[in-house]
């Protein structure tokens, strides 16, 4: 298949997708007319807004609370636990922060040998 034939196939598939979306949009409009007929539509929409608003406000408040708590935990409580740890060479499996070792490996081993290990 050449580049032009691939482009033709892609264009045909996009046309099919566009027709499908158009049909789906028409279907949704028909269903909306069935659920909310033209005459009392305004009253029903107003009713559903009044019913749904408290739940929407509660959902937004819970989402904000979740975001605040997760941010506080991440920045206050989680700093130590987010640090990458590694087994300390020559210390019998003790854990040390990886940044301590990577910043000065030769200094780490000098201090290790100075401690007599």
C-alpha positions in Angstrom: 0.0 0.0 0.0 1.3 3.4 -0.9 1.0 6.6 1.0 -1.9 7.8 -1.1 -4.0 4.6 -0.7 -3.4 4.7 3.1 -4.6 8.3 3.1 -7.7 7.3 1.1 -8.6 4.6 3.6 -8.1 7.0 6.5 -10.4 9.6 4.8 -13.1 7.0 4.2 -12.9 5.8 7.9 -13.2 9.4 9.1 -16.2 10.0 6.8 -17.8 6.9 8.3 -17.1 8.1 11.9 -18.6 11.5 11.0 -21.8 9.8 9.8 -21.9 7.7 12.9 -21.5 10.7 15.2 -24.2 12.6 13.3 -26.6 9.6 13.7 -25.8 9.4 17.4 -26.4 13.1 17.8 -29.8 12.7 16.2 -30.6 9.7 18.4 -29.7 11.7 21.6 -31.9 14.6 20.4 -34.8 12.2 20.0 -34.3 10.8 23.4 -34.1 14.2 24.9 -37.5 15.1 23.3 -39.0 11.9 24.8 -37.8 12.6 28.3 -38.3 16.4 28.2 -41.3 17.2 25.9 -41.3 20.8 24.5 -44.2 22.1 26.6 -43.2 21.4 30.2 -39.5 21.2 29.5 -38.6 24.4 31.3 -40.4 23.2 34.5 -38.7 19.7 34.4 -35.2 21.2 33.8 -35.7 23.7 36.6 -36.8 20.8 38.9 -33.8 18.6 38.0 -31.5 21.6 38.6 -33.0 22.1 42.0 -32.7 18.4 42.8 -29.2 18.0 41.5 -27.6 21.2 42.8 -27.1 20.0 46.4 -25.4 16.8 45.2 -23.2 18.7 42.8 -22.1 21.1 45.6 -21.4 18.1 47.9 -19.4 16.4 45.2 -17.3 19.6 44.5 -16.8 20.1 48.2 -15.6 16.5 48.7 -13.3 16.8 45.7 -11.8 19.9 47.1 -11.4 18.3 50.5 -9.7 15.3 49.0 -7.3 17.5 47.0 -6.4 19.6 50.1 -5.8 16.5 52.3 -3.8 14.8 49.7 -1.6 17.9 49.1 -1.1 18.4 52.8 -0.1 14.8 53.3 2.2 14.8 50.4 4.0 18.0 51.5 3.9 17.6 55.3 3.9 13.9 56.0 5.3 12.3 52.9 8.6 14.0 52.4 10.6 11.4 54.3 8.7 8.4 52.8 9.2 9.7 49.3 13.0 9.7 49.6 14.7 6.9 47.7 16.4 4.5 50.1 19.1 1.9 49.5 20.9 -0.8 51.5 24.1 0.7 52.9 27.2 -1.1 51.6 29.2 -2.6 54.4 26.6 -1.9 57.1 24.7 -5.2 57.3 21.6 -4.2 55.4 20.9 -0.8 57.1 19.0 1.6 54.9 20.3 5.0 54.0 19.0 7.7 51.7 20.3 7.1 48.1 21.2 10.8 47.7 23.7 10.6 50.7 25.6 7.8 49.0 25.4 9.2 45.4 26.6 12.7 46.4 29.9 11.4 47.7 30.5 7.6 47.4 34.2 7.8 48.2 33.5 9.9 51.3 30.9 7.3 52.4 33.5 4.6 52.2 36.2 6.7 54.0 33.7 7.3 56.8 32.8 3.6 56.8 36.5 2.5 57.2 37.1 5.3 59.8 34.4 3.7 61.9 36.3 0.4 61.8 33.9 -1.6 59.7 
